[in-house]
């Protein structure tokens, strides 16, 4: 009983602190042409409008879609709430939430002869409603906040990893660097992505999004002389984001990238 009581005390003590940390991401709404995109905004400590900060735009996976403006913080938010990261690399961090009936990227799902899902990414075509809203939100953020225009970054996982590739393609001359995790795109778009630096991540045992999609995009980016690198975790499955967020050089690599034009 004493052990159970001690555990209960620990849970009671730490849960409010965790909730308070997440509340540092302010709840906001982006509204455009009658459509609404919920998002969470984390400003640097002691945010000073006389200074300029990098912007990180983070796109979540399909499991975090909805309208509660909370689920999108399930993966990745802790990385930016880390006290050392906030102190050493102050940045404006934004987590939009994709509607449940939409998808960040314009992708078709088909099945091969074995029944496995195949992802097909059209080279052209209209953006999804969620992607259009995401693009509009980025533009609004750049206008509304004190942001280093050459230090704008995109990150995302799974559906959001696919979204990162498309967001960068549809927003030329905006992103200095991008980190797609277990995502993918059409290799024919590589030439449109070469002005951005890339660090691509995937789990070798991923049975949801084939790691070949990341490998193919990496190879295509190298073909057009893009600044790109690829990390495949041999034992990771779909949640390779856990390993990615544990990379010691992840944020230092990201913030070292500056858009040249």
C-alpha positions in Angstrom: 0.0 0.0 0.0 2.8 2.4 0.8 4.4 1.7 -2.6 1.0 2.4 -4.3 0.6 5.6 -2.3 4.1 6.7 -3.3 3.3 6.1 -7.0 0.0 8.0 -6.7 1.8 10.9 -5.2 4.4 11.0 -8.0 1.6 10.9 -10.6 -0.4 13.6 -8.9 2.8 15.7 -8.7 4.0 15.4 -12.2 0.8 15.3 -14.3 -0.1 19.0 -13.6 3.5 20.0 -14.5 3.3 18.1 -17.8 -0.1 19.7 -18.6 1.3 23.1 -17.7 4.2 22.5 -20.1 1.8 21.6 -23.0 -0.2 24.7 -22.2 2.8 26.8 -23.1 1.7 26.0 -26.7 -1.1 28.6 -27.0 -4.3 27.5 -28.7 -5.0 29.5 -31.9 -7.2 29.3 -35.0 -6.3 30.2 -38.5 -9.4 31.0 -40.6 -9.4 31.5 -44.3 -12.4 31.6 -46.7 -14.7 30.0 -44.1 -12.3 27.1 -43.3 -10.6 26.8 -40.0 -7.2 25.2 -39.1 -6.5 24.8 -35.4 -2.9 25.3 -34.4 -0.7 25.5 -31.3 1.9 28.2 -31.0 5.0 28.2 -28.7 6.8 31.5 -28.4 10.4 31.7 -27.1 10.8 32.5 -23.4 10.8 36.2 -22.9 9.7 36.8 -26.5 11.0 40.1 -27.7 9.5 41.7 -30.8 12.7 43.7 -31.3 14.6 40.4 -31.9 14.0 37.9 -34.7 13.6 34.1 -34.2 13.6 31.0 -36.4 10.3 29.4 -37.2 9.6 25.7 -37.0 6.4 24.4 -38.7 5.6 20.9 -37.5 3.1 18.6 -39.4 1.7 15.7 -37.4 0.6 12.2 -38.5 -2.8 10.9 -39.5 -3.6 9.6 -36.0 -3.5 13.1 -34.6 -6.1 14.6 -37.0 -9.2 16.3 -35.6 -10.5 19.6 -34.2 -9.5 19.3 -30.5 -6.3 21.4 -31.0 -4.6 19.0 -28.7 -3.7 15.7 -30.3 -1.2 17.2 -32.7 1.1 17.7 -29.7 1.3 13.9 -29.0 4.6 13.5 -30.8 7.4 16.1 -30.9 6.1 18.8 -28.5 8.3 17.7 -25.7 11.4 18.2 -27.8 10.6 21.9 -28.0 9.6 22.2 -24.4 12.9 20.9 -23.2 14.4 23.6 -21.0 17.9 23.4 -22.6 16.5 23.6 -26.1 14.4 26.6 -25.3 17.3 28.4 -23.7 20.0 27.4 -26.3 17.8 27.6 -29.5 14.9 30.0 -28.9 12.4 29.6 -31.8 8.8 30.1 -32.7 7.3 26.6 -33.0 3.9 25.9 -34.6 1.9 22.6 -34.6 -1.2 22.9 -36.9 -3.9 20.2 -36.8 -5.2 18.6 -40.0 -9.0 18.1 -40.1 -10.0 14.4 -39.7 -11.5 14.3 -43.2 -8.4 15.7 -45.0 -4.8 14.9 -45.5 -1.7 17.1 -45.6 -0.4 15.9 -48.9 -2.1 15.1 -52.2 -1.6 11.3 -52.2 -3.6 8.3 -53.6 -3.8 5.0 -51.8 -3.9 1.8 -53.9 -3.1 -1.8 -53.2 -0.7 -4.0 -55.1 -1.2 -7.7 -56.0 -0.2 -8.8 -52.4 -2.7 -6.4 -50.8 -0.2 -4.0 -49.5 -1.0 -0.3 -49.6 0.9 1.7 -52.3 1.3 5.4 -52.0 1.1 7.4 -55.2 2.0 11.1 -55.3 0.8 13.1 -58.3 3.3 15.6 -59.6 0.6 18.2 -60.1 -2.9 18.7 -59.0 -4.7 21.0 -56.5 -3.5 21.0 -52.9 -5.8 19.4 -50.3 -7.8 21.8 -48.2 -5.5 21.1 -45.2 -2.4 21.9 -47.4 -4.0 25.2 -48.6 -4.7 26.2 -45.0 -1.2 25.2 -43.9 0.3 27.4 -46.7 -1.9 30.3 -45.6 -0.9 29.9 -42.0 2.8 30.0 -42.9 2.3 33.2 -44.7 0.3 34.7 -41.8 3.0 33.7 -39.3 5.8 35.2 -41.4 3.8 38.5 -41.5 2.7 38.6 -37.9 5.7 37.5 -35.9 9.3 38.6 -35.6 10.9 35.8 -37.7 14.2 35.3 -39.4 13.0 34.9 -42.9 16.1 32.8 -43.9 15.6 30.5 -40.9 12.2 28.9 -41.6 12.0 25.1 -41.1 9.5 22.3 -41.7 9.3 19.0 -39.8 6.7 16.3 -39.9 6.1 12.6 -39.4 4.3 9.9 -41.4 1.4 11.8 -43.1 3.2 14.9 -41.9 6.4 13.7 -43.4 4.7 13.5 -46.8 3.2 16.9 -46.1 6.6 18.4 -45.5 7.8 17.3 -49.0 4.7 18.9 -50.5 4.7 22.0 -48.4 8.3 22.8 -49.4 7.5 22.1 -53.0 4.4 24.4 -53.0 6.2 27.1 -51.0 9.3 27.9 -53.0 11.9 30.3 -51.4 10.5 29.8 -47.9 12.2 26.9 -46.1 15.9 26.7 -45.3 15.7 23.1 -44.1 13.2 20.2 -43.7 13.0 17.0 -41.7 10.5 14.5 -43.0 10.2 11.4 -40.8 8.8 8.2 -42.3 7.3 10.1 -45.2 7.6 10.1 -49.0 6.9 12.0 -52.2 7.2 11.7 -55.9 10.9 11.6 -57.0 10.1 13.7 -60.0 9.7 16.7 -57.7 13.2 16.6 -56.4 14.4 19.4 -58.6 11.8 21.7 -57.0 13.1 20.8 -53.6 16.9 21.3 -54.1 17.1 24.8 -52.6 16.2 23.3 -49.2 18.5 21.2 -47.0 17.1 17.8 -46.1 17.6 15.3 -43.3 15.3 12.3 -43.9 14.5 9.7 -41.4 12.8 6.3 -41.5 12.6 2.9 -39.7 13.9 -0.1 -41.7 11.1 -2.2 -40.3 8.3 0.2 -41.0 5.3 -1.7 -42.2 3.0 1.3 -42.6 5.0 3.6 -44.8 7.7 1.7 -46.8 11.2 2.9 -46.1 11.9 2.7 -49.8 9.9 6.0 -50.2 12.5 7.9 -48.1 15.4 6.1 -49.8 14.1 7.0 -53.2 13.6 10.6 -52.3 17.1 10.8 -50.8 18.6 9.3 -54.0 16.6 11.7 -56.2 17.7 14.7 -54.1 21.3 13.7 -54.5 20.8 13.4 -58.3 19.9 17.1 -58.4 22.8 18.0 -56.1 20.6 18.9 -53.1 22.0 19.2 -49.6 20.5 16.0 -48.2 21.3 13.1 -45.8 19.4 10.0 -44.8 19.2 8.1 -41.5 17.6 4.7 -41.5 17.2 3.0 -38.1 17.7 -0.7 -38.6 15.5 -1.8 -35.7 12.8 0.9 -35.8 9.3 0.4 -37.1 6.8 3.1 -38.0 7.5 5.2 -34.9 11.0 6.1 -36.0 10.2 9.6 -34.7 11.2 8.4 -31.2 14.7 7.8 -32.4 14.7 10.9 -34.5 13.8 13.2 -31.6 16.6 11.6 -29.6 19.2 12.6 -32.1 21.6 14.9 -30.3 22.5 16.9 -33.4 19.0 17.2 -34.7 18.2 20.8 -33.7 21.8 22.1 -34.1 21.8 20.7 -37.7 18.4 22.4 -38.3 19.3 25.8 -37.0 22.6 25.8 -38.8 20.8 25.9 -42.1 20.1 29.3 -43.7 18.2 29.9 -46.9 20.6 31.5 -49.4 18.1 33.3 -51.6 
